[in-house]
Amino acid sequence: MKIGQKPELPGALAQAGLAKQAKSPAVAAEGAAKDAVAKSAAGVPVTVSMAARALSPSSRTTGDFDASKVKSVRTAIEKGEFSVDAEAVADRMLSNAQEILSRSRG
């Protein structure tokens, strides 16, 4: 909303007041959830962007990482047996840098 522009919804001013009163992120999130419910109940369509959906804990899969591999690496580090292949790390860093540079040159 721009300065001097009237709100499109009559309840927009009340909702803005609720957002200002929120003192913590948890309270703000709760207020936002109530606002979303109130807007959808008022007949205004509510949509959630793909970026917001990706942040939802329910949309994350358990296949994001291999828990057994993490456990084995952690154990190797604790025992002092973990070694890093410096050549492989350097190769990956160089390939990533080349990819970034090629994208920026367009």
Gaussian input, Z-matrix of N, CA and C with variables (Angstrom, degrees):
# hf/3-21g

backbone

0 1
 N
 C     1     B1
 C     2     B2     1     A1
 N     3     B3     2     A2     1     D1
 C     4     B4     3     A3     2     D2
 C     5     B5     4     A4     3     D3
 N     6     B6     5     A5     4     D4
 C     7     B7     6     A6     5     D5
 C     8     B8     7     A7     6     D6
 N     9     B9     8     A8     7     D7
 C    10    B10     9     A9     8     D8
 C    11    B11    10    A10     9     D9
 N    12    B12    11    A11    10    D10
 C    13    B13    12    A12    11    D11
 C    14    B14    13    A13    12    D12
 N    15    B15    14    A14    13    D13
 C    16    B16    15    A15    14    D14
 C    17    B17    16    A16    15    D15
 N    18    B18    17    A17    16    D16
 C    19    B19    18    A18    17    D17
 C    20    B20    19    A19    18    D18
 N    21    B21    20    A20    19    D19
 C    22    B22    21    A21    20    D20
 C    23    B23    22    A22    21    D21
 N    24    B24    23    A23    22    D22
 C    25    B25    24    A24    23    D23
 C    26    B26    25    A25    24    D24
 N    27    B27    26    A26    25    D25
 C    28    B28    27    A27    26    D26
 C    29    B29    28    A28    27    D27
 N    30    B30    29    A29    28    D28
 C    31    B31    30    A30    29    D29
 C    32    B32    31    A31    30    D30
 N    33    B33    32    A32    31    D31
 C    34    B34    33    A33    32    D32
 C    35    B35    34    A34    33    D33
 N    36    B36    35    A35    34    D34
 C    37    B37    36    A36    35    D35
 C    38    B38    37    A37    36    D36
 N    39    B39    38    A38    37    D37
 C    40    B40    39    A39    38    D38
 C    41    B41    40    A40    39    D39
 N    42    B42    41    A41    40    D40
 C    43    B43    42    A42    41    D41
 C    44    B44    43    A43    42    D42
 N    45    B45    44    A44    43    D43
 C    46    B46    45    A45    44    D44
 C    47    B47    46    A46    45    D45
 N    48    B48    47    A47    46    D46
 C    49    B49    48    A48    47    D47
 C    50    B50    49    A49    48    D48
 N    51    B51    50    A50    49    D49
 C    52    B52    51    A51    50    D50
 C    53    B53    52    A52    51    D51
 N    54    B54    53    A53    52    D52
 C    55    B55    54    A54    53    D53
 C    56    B56    55    A55    54    D54
 N    57    B57    56    A56    55    D55
 C    58    B58    57    A57    56    D56
 C    59    B59    58    A58    57    D57
 N    60    B60    59    A59    58    D58
 C    61    B61    60    A60    59    D59
 C    62    B62    61    A61    60    D60
 N    63    B63    62    A62    61    D61
 C    64    B64    63    A63    62    D62
 C    65    B65    64    A64    63    D63
 N    66    B66    65    A65    64    D64
 C    67    B67    66    A66    65    D65
 C    68    B68    67    A67    66    D66
 N    69    B69    68    A68    67    D67
 C    70    B70    69    A69    68    D68
 C    71    B71    70    A70    69    D69
 N    72    B72    71    A71    70    D70
 C    73    B73    72    A72    71    D71
 C    74    B74    73    A73    72    D72
 N    75    B75    74    A74    73    D73
 C    76    B76    75    A75    74    D74
 C    77    B77    76    A76    75    D75
 N    78    B78    77    A77    76    D76
 C    79    B79    78    A78    77    D77
 C    80    B80    79    A79    78    D78
 N    81    B81    80    A80    79    D79
 C    82    B82    81    A81    80    D80
 C    83    B83    82    A82    81    D81
 N    84    B84    83    A83    82    D82
 C    85    B85    84    A84    83    D83
 C    86    B86    85    A85    84    D84
 N    87    B87    86    A86    85    D85
 C    88    B88    87    A87    86    D86
 C    89    B89    88    A88    87    D87
 N    90    B90    89    A89    88    D88
 C    91    B91    90    A90    89    D89
 C    92    B92    91    A91    90    D90
 N    93    B93    92    A92    91    D91
 C    94    B94    93    A93    92    D92
 C    95    B95    94    A94    93    D93
 N    96    B96    95    A95    94    D94
 C    97    B97    96    A96    95    D95
 C    98    B98    97    A97    96    D96
 N    99    B99    98    A98    97    D97
 C   100   B100    99    A99    98    D98
 C   101   B101   100   A100    99    D99
 N   102   B102   101   A101   100   D100
 C   103   B103   102   A102   101   D101
 C   104   B104   103   A103   102   D102
 N   105   B105   104   A104   103   D103
 C   106   B106   105   A105   104   D104
 C   107   B107   106   A106   105   D105
 N   108   B108   107   A107   106   D106
 C   109   B109   108   A108   107   D107
 C   110   B110   109   A109   108   D108
 N   111   B111   110   A110   109   D109
 C   112   B112   111   A111   110   D110
 C   113   B113   112   A112   111   D111
 N   114   B114   113   A113   112   D112
 C   115   B115   114   A114   113   D113
 C   116   B116   115   A115   114   D114
 N   117   B117   116   A116   115   D115
 C   118   B118   117   A117   116   D116
 C   119   B119   118   A118   117   D117
 N   120   B120   119   A119   118   D118
 C   121   B121   120   A120   119   D119
 C   122   B122   121   A121   120   D120
 N   123   B123   122   A122   121   D121
 C   124   B124   123   A123   122   D122
 C   125   B125   124   A124   123   D123
 N   126   B126   125   A125   124   D124
 C   127   B127   126   A126   125   D125
 C   128   B128   127   A127   126   D126
 N   129   B129   128   A128   127   D127
 C   130   B130   129   A129   128   D128
 C   131   B131   130   A130   129   D129
 N   132   B132   131   A131   130   D130
 C   133   B133   132   A132   131   D131
 C   134   B134   133   A133   132   D132
 N   135   B135   134   A134   133   D133
 C   136   B136   135   A135   134   D134
 C   137   B137   136   A136   135   D135
 N   138   B138   137   A137   136   D136
 C   139   B139   138   A138   137   D137
 C   140   B140   139   A139   138   D138
 N   141   B141   140   A140   139   D139
 C   142   B142   141   A141   140   D140
 C   143   B143   142   A142   141   D141
 N   144   B144   143   A143   142   D142
 C   145   B145   144   A144   143   D143
 C   146   B146   145   A145   144   D144
 N   147   B147   146   A146   145   D145
 C   148   B148   147   A147   146   D146
 C   149   B149   148   A148   147   D147
 N   150   B150   149   A149   148   D148
 C   151   B151   150   A150   149   D149
 C   152   B152   151   A151   150   D150
 N   153   B153   152   A152   151   D151
 C   154   B154   153   A153   152   D152
 C   155   B155   154   A154   153   D153
 N   156   B156   155   A155   154   D154
 C   157   B157   156   A156   155   D155
 C   158   B158   157   A157   156   D156
 N   159   B159   158   A158   157   D157
 C   160   B160   159   A159   158   D158
 C   161   B161   160   A160   159   D159
 N   162   B162   161   A161   160   D160
 C   163   B163   162   A162   161   D161
 C   164   B164   163   A163   162   D162
 N   165   B165   164   A164   163   D163
 C   166   B166   165   A165   164   D164
 C   167   B167   166   A166   165   D165
 N   168   B168   167   A167   166   D166
 C   169   B169   168   A168   167   D167
 C   170   B170   169   A169   168   D168
 N   171   B171   170   A170   169   D169
 C   172   B172   171   A171   170   D170
 C   173   B173   172   A172   171   D171
 N   174   B174   173   A173   172   D172
 C   175   B175   174   A174   173   D173
 C   176   B176   175   A175   174   D174
 N   177   B177   176   A176   175   D175
 C   178   B178   177   A177   176   D176
 C   179   B179   178   A178   177   D177
 N   180   B180   179   A179   178   D178
 C   181   B181   180   A180   179   D179
 C   182   B182   181   A181   180   D180
 N   183   B183   182   A182   181   D181
 C   184   B184   183   A183   182   D182
 C   185   B185   184   A184   183   D183
 N   186   B186   185   A185   184   D184
 C   187   B187   186   A186   185   D185
 C   188   B188   187   A187   186   D186
 N   189   B189   188   A188   187   D187
 C   190   B190   189   A189   188   D188
 C   191   B191   190   A190   189   D189
 N   192   B192   191   A191   190   D190
 C   193   B193   192   A192   191   D191
 C   194   B194   193   A193   192   D192
 N   195   B195   194   A194   193   D193
 C   196   B196   195   A195   194   D194
 C   197   B197   196   A196   195   D195
 N   198   B198   197   A197   196   D196
 C   199   B199   198   A198   197   D197
 C   200   B200   199   A199   198   D198
 N   201   B201   200   A200   199   D199
 C   202   B202   201   A201   200   D200
 C   203   B203   202   A202   201   D201
 N   204   B204   203   A203   202   D202
 C   205   B205   204   A204   203   D203
 C   206   B206   205   A205   204   D204
 N   207   B207   206   A206   205   D205
 C   208   B208   207   A207   206   D206
 C   209   B209   208   A208   207   D207
 N   210   B210   209   A209   208   D208
 C   211   B211   210   A210   209   D209
 C   212   B212   211   A211   210   D210
 N   213   B213   212   A212   211   D211
 C   214   B214   213   A213   212   D212
 C   215   B215   214   A214   213   D213
 N   216   B216   215   A215   214   D214
 C   217   B217   216   A216   215   D215
 C   218   B218   217   A217   216   D216
 N   219   B219   218   A218   217   D217
 C   220   B220   219   A219   218   D218
 C   221   B221   220   A220   219   D219
 N   222   B222   221   A221   220   D220
 C   223   B223   222   A222   221   D221
 C   224   B224   223   A223   222   D222
 N   225   B225   224   A224   223   D223
 C   226   B226   225   A225   224   D224
 C   227   B227   226   A226   225   D225
 N   228   B228   227   A227   226   D226
 C   229   B229   228   A228   227   D227
 C   230   B230   229   A229   228   D228
 N   231   B231   230   A230   229   D229
 C   232   B232   231   A231   230   D230
 C   233   B233   232   A232   231   D231
 N   234   B234   233   A233   232   D232
 C   235   B235   234   A234   233   D233
 C   236   B236   235   A235   234   D234
 N   237   B237   236   A236   235   D235
 C   238   B238   237   A237   236   D236
 C   239   B239   238   A238   237   D237
 N   240   B240   239   A239   238   D238
 C   241   B241   240   A240   239   D239
 C   242   B242   241   A241   240   D240
 N   243   B243   242   A242   241   D241
 C   244   B244   243   A243   242   D242
 C   245   B245   244   A244   243   D243
 N   246   B246   245   A245   244   D244
 C   247   B247   246   A246   245   D245
 C   248   B248   247   A247   246   D246
 N   249   B249   248   A248   247   D247
 C   250   B250   249   A249   248   D248
 C   251   B251   250   A250   249   D249
 N   252   B252   251   A251   250   D250
 C   253   B253   252   A252   251   D251
 C   254   B254   253   A253   252   D252
 N   255   B255   254   A254   253   D253
 C   256   B256   255   A255   254   D254
 C   257   B257   256   A256   255   D255
 N   258   B258   257   A257   256   D256
 C   259   B259   258   A258   257   D257
 C   260   B260   259   A259   258   D258
 N   261   B261   260   A260   259   D259
 C   262   B262   261   A261   260   D260
 C   263   B263   262   A262   261   D261
 N   264   B264   263   A263   262   D262
 C   265   B265   264   A264   263   D263
 C   266   B266   265   A265   264   D264
 N   267   B267   266   A266   265   D265
 C   268   B268   267   A267   266   D266
 C   269   B269   268   A268   267   D267
 N   270   B270   269   A269   268   D268
 C   271   B271   270   A270   269   D269
 C   272   B272   271   A271   270   D270
 N   273   B273   272   A272   271   D271
 C   274   B274   273   A273   272   D272
 C   275   B275   274   A274   273   D273
 N   276   B276   275   A275   274   D274
 C   277   B277   276   A276   275   D275
 C   278   B278   277   A277   276   D276
 N   279   B279   278   A278   277   D277
 C   280   B280   279   A279   278   D278
 C   281   B281   280   A280   279   D279
 N   282   B282   281   A281   280   D280
 C   283   B283   282   A282   281   D281
 C   284   B284   283   A283   282   D282
 N   285   B285   284   A284   283   D283
 C   286   B286   285   A285   284   D284
 C   287   B287   286   A286   285   D285
 N   288   B288   287   A287   286   D286
 C   289   B289   288   A288   287   D287
 C   290   B290   289   A289   288   D288
 N   291   B291   290   A290   289   D289
 C   292   B292   291   A291   290   D290
 C   293   B293   292   A292   291   D291
 N   294   B294   293   A293   292   D292
 C   295   B295   294   A294   293   D293
 C   296   B296   295   A295   294   D294
 N   297   B297   296   A296   295   D295
 C   298   B298   297   A297   296   D296
 C   299   B299   298   A298   297   D297
 N   300   B300   299   A299   298   D298
 C   301   B301   300   A300   299   D299
 C   302   B302   301   A301   300   D300
 N   303   B303   302   A302   301   D301
 C   304   B304   303   A303   302   D302
 C   305   B305   304   A304   303   D303
 N   306   B306   305   A305   304   D304
 C   307   B307   306   A306   305   D305
 C   308   B308   307   A307   306   D306
 N   309   B309   308   A308   307   D307
 C   310   B310   309   A309   308   D308
 C   311   B311   310   A310   309   D309
 N   312   B312   311   A311   310   D310
 C   313   B313   312   A312   311   D311
 C   314   B314   313   A313   312   D312
 N   315   B315   314   A314   313   D313
 C   316   B316   315   A315   314   D314
 C   317   B317   316   A316   315   D315

   B1=1.4474
   B2=1.5162
   B3=1.2979
   B4=1.4540
   B5=1.5205
   B6=1.3153
   B7=1.4612
   B8=1.5192
   B9=1.3062
   B10=1.4500
   B11=1.5143
   B12=1.3152
   B13=1.4575
   B14=1.5243
   B15=1.3271
   B16=1.4580
   B17=1.5266
   B18=1.3254
   B19=1.4638
   B20=1.5167
   B21=1.3400
   B22=1.4609
   B23=1.5243
   B24=1.3193
   B25=1.4583
   B26=1.5192
   B27=1.3130
   B28=1.4548
   B29=1.5221
   B30=1.3188
   B31=1.4558
   B32=1.5164
   B33=1.3205
   B34=1.4673
   B35=1.5220
   B36=1.3241
   B37=1.4622
   B38=1.5235
   B39=1.3117
   B40=1.4615
   B41=1.5202
   B42=1.3169
   B43=1.4587
   B44=1.5195
   B45=1.3216
   B46=1.4567
   B47=1.5242
   B48=1.3185
   B49=1.4611
   B50=1.5143
   B51=1.3365
   B52=1.4623
   B53=1.5188
   B54=1.3334
   B55=1.4620
   B56=1.5230
   B57=1.3196
   B58=1.4622
   B59=1.5190
   B60=1.3309
   B61=1.4564
   B62=1.5214
   B63=1.3300
   B64=1.4638
   B65=1.5245
   B66=1.3517
   B67=1.4573
   B68=1.5198
   B69=1.3143
   B70=1.4573
   B71=1.5165
   B72=1.3707
   B73=1.4617
   B74=1.5232
   B75=1.3373
   B76=1.4567
   B77=1.5237
   B78=1.3349
   B79=1.4602
   B80=1.5179
   B81=1.3508
   B82=1.4539
   B83=1.5276
   B84=1.3372
   B85=1.4629
   B86=1.5182
   B87=1.3386
   B88=1.4604
   B89=1.5205
   B90=1.3346
   B91=1.4599
   B92=1.5149
   B93=1.3361
   B94=1.4598
   B95=1.5226
   B96=1.3260
   B97=1.4635
   B98=1.5237
   B99=1.3274
   B100=1.4604
   B101=1.5212
   B102=1.3666
   B103=1.4537
   B104=1.5216
   B105=1.3358
   B106=1.4600
   B107=1.5167
   B108=1.3205
   B109=1.4634
   B110=1.5230
   B111=1.3291
   B112=1.4595
   B113=1.5239
   B114=1.3115
   B115=1.4566
   B116=1.5189
   B117=1.3357
   B118=1.4534
   B119=1.5295
   B120=1.3117
   B121=1.4529
   B122=1.5245
   B123=1.3364
   B124=1.4528
   B125=1.5261
   B126=1.3353
   B127=1.4546
   B128=1.5119
   B129=1.3249
   B130=1.4529
   B131=1.5226
   B132=1.3280
   B133=1.4636
   B134=1.5238
   B135=1.3256
   B136=1.4588
   B137=1.5180
   B138=1.3237
   B139=1.4575
   B140=1.5209
   B141=1.3097
   B142=1.4552
   B143=1.5220
   B144=1.3269
   B145=1.4595
   B146=1.5205
   B147=1.3117
   B148=1.4667
   B149=1.5255
   B150=1.3339
   B151=1.4665
   B152=1.5202
   B153=1.3288
   B154=1.4611
   B155=1.5217
   B156=1.3220
   B157=1.4663
   B158=1.5209
   B159=1.3325
   B160=1.4628
   B161=1.5228
   B162=1.3184
   B163=1.4617
   B164=1.5181
   B165=1.3045
   B166=1.4523
   B167=1.5288
   B168=1.3358
   B169=1.4673
   B170=1.5254
   B171=1.3095
   B172=1.4628
   B173=1.5227
   B174=1.3360
   B175=1.4615
   B176=1.5187
   B177=1.3185
   B178=1.4617
   B179=1.5188
   B180=1.2995
   B181=1.4506
   B182=1.5205
   B183=1.3084
   B184=1.4575
   B185=1.5152
   B186=1.3198
   B187=1.4496
   B188=1.5173
   B189=1.3301
   B190=1.4603
   B191=1.5258
   B192=1.3146
   B193=1.4587
   B194=1.5141
   B195=1.3165
   B196=1.4567
   B197=1.5269
   B198=1.3167
   B199=1.4647
   B200=1.5231
   B201=1.3267
   B202=1.4625
   B203=1.5230
   B204=1.3389
   B205=1.4648
   B206=1.5270
   B207=1.3251
   B208=1.4637
   B209=1.5270
   B210=1.3146
   B211=1.4681
   B212=1.5287
   B213=1.3314
   B214=1.4616
   B215=1.5250
   B216=1.3296
   B217=1.4686
   B218=1.5212
   B219=1.3213
   B220=1.4614
   B221=1.5301
   B222=1.3127
   B223=1.4637
   B224=1.5265
   B225=1.3373
   B226=1.4662
   B227=1.5235
   B228=1.3230
   B229=1.4677
   B230=1.5186
   B231=1.3290
   B232=1.4680
   B233=1.5235
   B234=1.3243
   B235=1.4611
   B236=1.5296
   B237=1.3169
   B238=1.4626
   B239=1.5154
   B240=1.3005
   B241=1.4565
   B242=1.5336
   B243=1.3177
   B244=1.4598
   B245=1.5239
   B246=1.3321
   B247=1.4670
   B248=1.5242
   B249=1.3078
   B250=1.4585
   B251=1.5230
   B252=1.3119
   B253=1.4586
   B254=1.5279
   B255=1.3325
   B256=1.4606
   B257=1.5237
   B258=1.3166
   B259=1.4592
   B260=1.5266
   B261=1.3200
   B262=1.4676
   B263=1.5276
   B264=1.3281
   B265=1.4679
   B266=1.5254
   B267=1.3349
   B268=1.4676
   B269=1.5260
   B270=1.3311
   B271=1.4676
   B272=1.5256
   B273=1.3310
   B274=1.4687
   B275=1.5291
   B276=1.3324
   B277=1.4742
   B278=1.5261
   B279=1.3288
   B280=1.4652
   B281=1.5254
   B282=1.3109
   B283=1.4674
   B284=1.5267
   B285=1.3281
   B286=1.4702
   B287=1.5206
   B288=1.3364
   B289=1.4628
   B290=1.5194
   B291=1.3368
   B292=1.4589
   B293=1.5291
   B294=1.3069
   B295=1.4657
   B296=1.5189
   B297=1.3128
   B298=1.4638
   B299=1.5184
   B300=1.3287
   B301=1.4683
   B302=1.5252
   B303=1.3196
   B304=1.4740
   B305=1.5210
   B306=1.3033
   B307=1.4716
   B308=1.5269
   B309=1.3420
   B310=1.4680
   B311=1.5228
   B312=1.3322
   B313=1.4728
   B314=1.5108
   B315=1.2960
   B316=1.4448
   B317=1.4487
   A1=108.12
   A2=116.20
   A3=121.57
   A4=109.87
   A5=115.56
   A6=121.15
   A7=108.48
   A8=116.27
   A9=121.96
   A10=113.80
   A11=117.51
   A12=122.04
   A13=108.99
   A14=116.59
   A15=120.51
   A16=109.55
   A17=117.71
   A18=119.80
   A19=110.67
   A20=114.74
   A21=119.78
   A22=111.80
   A23=116.61
   A24=120.65
   A25=109.55
   A26=118.44
   A27=119.79
   A28=112.37
   A29=117.85
   A30=121.09
   A31=113.28
   A32=118.91
   A33=121.77
   A34=111.13
   A35=117.28
   A36=119.23
   A37=111.06
   A38=117.21
   A39=120.60
   A40=110.17
   A41=117.52
   A42=121.33
   A43=110.78
   A44=117.73
   A45=121.31
   A46=109.95
   A47=117.10
   A48=121.14
   A49=111.44
   A50=117.94
   A51=121.31
   A52=110.89
   A53=117.11
   A54=120.53
   A55=110.76
   A56=117.99
   A57=120.97
   A58=111.54
   A59=117.02
   A60=120.78
   A61=112.43
   A62=117.49
   A63=120.96
   A64=109.39
   A65=115.80
   A66=119.86
   A67=112.42
   A68=118.56
   A69=120.67
   A70=108.90
   A71=117.04
   A72=119.14
   A73=113.07
   A74=117.25
   A75=120.10
   A76=110.38
   A77=116.42
   A78=120.59
   A79=109.79
   A80=116.74
   A81=120.67
   A82=110.56
   A83=117.18
   A84=120.77
   A85=110.68
   A86=115.93
   A87=120.09
   A88=110.28
   A89=116.42
   A90=120.95
   A91=111.51
   A92=116.31
   A93=120.47
   A94=110.53
   A95=116.58
   A96=120.20
   A97=109.73
   A98=117.34
   A99=120.64
   A100=110.55
   A101=116.39
   A102=120.12
   A103=110.56
   A104=116.85
   A105=120.89
   A106=110.33
   A107=116.61
   A108=120.19
   A109=109.61
   A110=117.08
   A111=120.39
   A112=110.66
   A113=117.24
   A114=120.08
   A115=110.69
   A116=116.56
   A117=118.09
   A118=110.35
   A119=118.19
   A120=121.41
   A121=110.77
   A122=116.56
   A123=120.45
   A124=111.74
   A125=117.01
   A126=119.53
   A127=113.98
   A128=117.79
   A129=120.75
   A130=107.52
   A131=117.66
   A132=118.75
   A133=111.59
   A134=115.79
   A135=122.39
   A136=107.35
   A137=115.98
   A138=120.50
   A139=109.19
   A140=115.62
   A141=121.93
   A142=107.49
   A143=117.07
   A144=120.68
   A145=110.91
   A146=115.99
   A147=121.25
   A148=110.12
   A149=117.51
   A150=120.73
   A151=110.48
   A152=117.06
   A153=120.64
   A154=110.75
   A155=117.02
   A156=120.01
   A157=110.92
   A158=116.42
   A159=120.46
   A160=111.28
   A161=117.56
   A162=121.66
   A163=112.78
   A164=117.62
   A165=121.85
   A166=110.68
   A167=117.34
   A168=119.64
   A169=113.07
   A170=117.79
   A171=120.51
   A172=112.20
   A173=117.46
   A174=119.65
   A175=112.61
   A176=117.81
   A177=121.08
   A178=109.69
   A179=114.66
   A180=119.34
   A181=109.77
   A182=115.74
   A183=119.83
   A184=111.03
   A185=118.56
   A186=122.85
   A187=114.19
   A188=118.40
   A189=120.97
   A190=111.69
   A191=117.90
   A192=121.51
   A193=109.26
   A194=114.91
   A195=121.41
   A196=107.96
   A197=117.21
   A198=122.15
   A199=111.87
   A200=117.80
   A201=119.59
   A202=111.39
   A203=116.76
   A204=119.99
   A205=110.30
   A206=116.83
   A207=120.64
   A208=110.02
   A209=116.51
   A210=121.01
   A211=110.93
   A212=117.40
   A213=119.96
   A214=111.69
   A215=117.67
   A216=120.69
   A217=109.97
   A218=117.25
   A219=121.00
   A220=110.65
   A221=116.88
   A222=121.46
   A223=110.66
   A224=117.01
   A225=120.93
   A226=111.23
   A227=117.36
   A228=121.05
   A229=109.64
   A230=116.93
   A231=120.89
   A232=111.81
   A233=117.12
   A234=121.05
   A235=112.20
   A236=116.93
   A237=120.68
   A238=112.86
   A239=117.27
   A240=122.38
   A241=113.23
   A242=117.91
   A243=121.20
   A244=109.30
   A245=116.04
   A246=119.69
   A247=108.68
   A248=115.00
   A249=121.60
   A250=108.09
   A251=116.89
   A252=121.81
   A253=107.54
   A254=116.10
   A255=121.61
   A256=111.70
   A257=117.64
   A258=120.89
   A259=110.78
   A260=117.56
   A261=121.22
   A262=110.75
   A263=116.79
   A264=120.41
   A265=109.99
   A266=116.71
   A267=120.86
   A268=110.87
   A269=117.16
   A270=120.45
   A271=111.51
   A272=115.93
   A273=120.01
   A274=111.14
   A275=116.65
   A276=119.96
   A277=110.86
   A278=117.19
   A279=120.78
   A280=111.34
   A281=117.79
   A282=119.70
   A283=111.19
   A284=116.96
   A285=120.03
   A286=110.92
   A287=116.91
   A288=120.41
   A289=110.61
   A290=117.35
   A291=120.75
   A292=111.30
   A293=116.90
   A294=120.98
   A295=110.87
   A296=117.05
   A297=121.14
   A298=110.63
   A299=116.98
   A300=120.82
   A301=111.81
   A302=116.96
   A303=119.36
   A304=111.32
   A305=117.61
   A306=120.76
   A307=110.98
   A308=116.31
   A309=119.24
   A310=111.81
   A311=117.92
   A312=121.08
   A313=110.79
   A314=116.05
   A315=123.36
   A316=116.17
   D1=136.40
   D2=-179.98
   D3=-90.26
   D4=159.12
   D5=179.05
   D6=-64.71
   D7=133.51
   D8=179.03
   D9=85.16
   D10=-2.91
   D11=179.96
   D12=-94.10
   D13=135.75
   D14=179.40
   D15=-73.20
   D16=143.99
   D17=178.18
   D18=-65.68
   D19=146.52
   D20=-179.03
   D21=-73.28
   D22=-33.25
   D23=-179.36
   D24=-109.54
   D25=139.78
   D26=179.19
   D27=-62.50
   D28=-29.94
   D29=-179.06
   D30=-83.71
   D31=-0.24
   D32=-176.00
   D33=-64.24
   D34=-38.06
   D35=179.70
   D36=-67.09
   D37=-39.86
   D38=178.20
   D39=-65.78
   D40=-39.24
   D41=179.04
   D42=-67.53
   D43=-37.52
   D44=177.62
   D45=-65.10
   D46=-37.43
   D47=177.34
   D48=-64.74
   D49=-38.46
   D50=177.38
   D51=-64.27
   D52=-39.65
   D53=-179.33
   D54=-66.60
   D55=-35.68
   D56=179.61
   D57=-70.15
   D58=-29.98
   D59=-177.68
   D60=-77.94
   D61=-16.63
   D62=-178.17
   D63=-65.14
   D64=129.34
   D65=-176.69
   D66=-104.51
   D67=-19.20
   D68=-179.80
   D69=-134.15
   D70=159.94
   D71=179.01
   D72=-58.94
   D73=-34.60
   D74=179.98
   D75=-65.30
   D76=-42.56
   D77=178.69
   D78=-66.80
   D79=-39.61
   D80=179.20
   D81=-64.16
   D82=-40.76
   D83=179.35
   D84=-65.49
   D85=-40.24
   D86=178.25
   D87=-63.62
   D88=-42.48
   D89=178.14
   D90=-64.04
   D91=-39.60
   D92=178.80
   D93=-64.52
   D94=-39.11
   D95=178.72
   D96=-64.52
   D97=-42.15
   D98=177.88
   D99=-63.90
   D100=-39.87
   D101=178.58
   D102=-62.41
   D103=-42.37
   D104=-179.23
   D105=-63.18
   D106=-41.13
   D107=178.55
   D108=-66.45
   D109=-42.14
   D110=-179.10
   D111=-64.58
   D112=-39.80
   D113=-179.59
   D114=-67.06
   D115=-43.33
   D116=-179.24
   D117=-68.28
   D118=-32.94
   D119=177.64
   D120=-69.63
   D121=-27.51
   D122=-179.73
   D123=-80.52
   D124=-3.64
   D125=178.25
   D126=95.89
   D127=3.81
   D128=178.25
   D129=-90.00
   D130=126.53
   D131=-178.05
   D132=-67.35
   D133=138.57
   D134=179.30
   D135=-116.49
   D136=127.11
   D137=177.52
   D138=-122.96
   D139=150.81
   D140=178.77
   D141=-115.67
   D142=129.90
   D143=-177.96
   D144=-69.29
   D145=162.71
   D146=178.40
   D147=-63.67
   D148=-35.21
   D149=179.01
   D150=-64.13
   D151=-40.47
   D152=178.77
   D153=-68.62
   D154=-36.53
   D155=177.92
   D156=-65.37
   D157=-36.01
   D158=-179.80
   D159=-66.09
   D160=-26.91
   D161=-179.96
   D162=-79.93
   D163=-15.26
   D164=-178.24
   D165=-66.00
   D166=130.45
   D167=178.74
   D168=-60.07
   D169=-28.89
   D170=-179.10
   D171=-71.95
   D172=-21.73
   D173=-179.15
   D174=-86.03
   D175=-12.32
   D176=179.55
   D177=-77.24
   D178=142.68
   D179=179.03
   D180=-101.74
   D181=158.41
   D182=178.70
   D183=-76.46
   D184=-11.26
   D185=-179.66
   D186=-83.06
   D187=11.51
   D188=-179.28
   D189=-66.06
   D190=-28.34
   D191=177.99
   D192=-150.63
   D193=161.10
   D194=-178.90
   D195=-96.12
   D196=104.04
   D197=-175.66
   D198=-61.44
   D199=-36.60
   D200=-179.78
   D201=-67.89
   D202=-35.22
   D203=177.47
   D204=-68.69
   D205=-41.03
   D206=177.48
   D207=-60.49
   D208=-43.10
   D209=179.75
   D210=-63.40
   D211=-42.51
   D212=-179.21
   D213=-68.03
   D214=-37.39
   D215=177.01
   D216=-67.08
   D217=-42.73
   D218=178.43
   D219=-59.94
   D220=-44.06
   D221=179.18
   D222=-63.04
   D223=-42.78
   D224=179.04
   D225=-63.64
   D226=-38.47
   D227=178.36
   D228=-65.55
   D229=-45.25
   D230=-179.72
   D231=-61.70
   D232=-35.23
   D233=-179.62
   D234=-83.62
   D235=-9.62
   D236=-178.41
   D237=79.69
   D238=19.59
   D239=-176.96
   D240=-101.93
   D241=-3.41
   D242=-177.13
   D243=-79.71
   D244=130.12
   D245=177.37
   D246=-124.94
   D247=147.34
   D248=-178.36
   D249=-106.11
   D250=132.48
   D251=176.01
   D252=-84.57
   D253=96.91
   D254=-175.18
   D255=-61.36
   D256=-35.33
   D257=-179.69
   D258=-66.19
   D259=-41.34
   D260=178.81
   D261=-66.32
   D262=-39.43
   D263=178.50
   D264=-64.96
   D265=-44.22
   D266=179.84
   D267=-63.35
   D268=-42.81
   D269=178.79
   D270=-60.92
   D271=-42.86
   D272=-179.84
   D273=-66.35
   D274=-39.91
   D275=178.28
   D276=-63.32
   D277=-41.93
   D278=179.08
   D279=-65.67
   D280=-41.83
   D281=179.67
   D282=-66.83
   D283=-37.41
   D284=176.83
   D285=-65.80
   D286=-41.31
   D287=179.10
   D288=-64.28
   D289=-41.50
   D290=178.10
   D291=-63.49
   D292=-39.43
   D293=178.51
   D294=-64.30
   D295=-43.82
   D296=179.61
   D297=-63.89
   D298=-43.75
   D299=179.69
   D300=-64.99
   D301=-39.00
   D302=179.41
   D303=-67.64
   D304=-33.35
   D305=177.33
   D306=-69.90
   D307=-39.98
   D308=-177.05
   D309=-72.24
   D310=-25.19
   D311=178.72
   D312=-80.37
   D313=-21.21
   D314=172.62
   D315=74.05

